[in-house]
């Protein structure tokens, strides 16, 4: 029963935050899944779960999810670097950060071409 405490706590947190418990079970651990917004989560594994609709291609769905997650990560990092540039006073460090920002923007542009 002690092993269930973190799961029960997480499930309660999800329900309090407005998640709905689904009738489907996690394919990895078999516990009920929760839907919060558009995301389906396993409270025990503490991971998102993708539920495929009939006829959906698993590879395509995983590819789209991976590209979306990568885009979000790049956007977050671009924001972080931009914030560092704003605060930085050292010209050499600004140049380095600008190069990093340029690399991130190039990666984002390439990603959007692939997913476009």
Residue pairs with C-beta under 8 A, 6 or more apart in sequence:
7 31
7 43
7 44
10 43
10 44
10 46
11 21
11 32
11 34
11 43
14 34
14 36
14 41
14 43
15 21
15 34
17 36
18 36
19 34
19 35
19 36
19 41
20 34
20 35
20 36
21 32
21 33
21 34
22 32
22 33
22 34
22 35
22 40
23 32
24 32
24 33
24 40
24 51
25 31
25 32
25 33
26 32
26 33
26 42
26 44
26 45
26 49
27 49
28 42
28 45
28 47
29 42
29 44
29 45
31 42
31 43
31 44
31 45
32 43
33 40
33 41
33 42
33 49
33 51
34 40
34 41
34 42
34 43
35 41
39 48
40 48
40 49
40 50
40 51
41 47
41 48
41 49
42 48
42 49
50 61
50 62
50 65
52 58
52 61
64 115
67 111
67 114
67 115
68 115
70 111
71 108
71 111
71 112
71 115
74 104
74 107
74 108
74 111
75 108
77 104
78 101
78 104
78 105
78 108
81 97
81 100
81 101
81 104
82 101
84 97
85 94
85 97
85 98
85 101
88 94
88 97
